[in-house]
Each structure stands twice: as structure tokens, then as C-alpha cells.
């Protein structure tokens, strides 16, 4: 999807893919996921990795 958006709309959409990839790498190393904190505030139940 980001590749399609990058080719049709703007190449800046590739930054979204890079940001998500770096966030996944950071959370796998540190065990802290900023997205999990945001989802928890919205009432989404935590999974087995981040609770």
C-alpha cells in the first residue's frame, strides 16, 4: 500500500514505512512499544507481547 501511495500520490509515504519498521526494531530490542501505550489509552486489550 505505501508503495502504491508513494508512486501515485507522493514519495513521502515511504517515510511511514520506514518509521513503522524502525519502531518495530526498537520495540523488539527494548521491549517498549509506544503504539501499545496509545492503543491501551483507546481501550484496546494488550496482546501477549505488550500488556
Residue pairs with C-beta under 8 A, 6 or more apart in sequence:
2 13
2 14
2 16
2 17
3 14
5 13
6 12
6 13
6 14
23 33
23 34
23 35
26 32
27 33
27 34
27 35
27 36
27 50
31 50
33 49
33 50
36 46
36 50
39 46
40 46
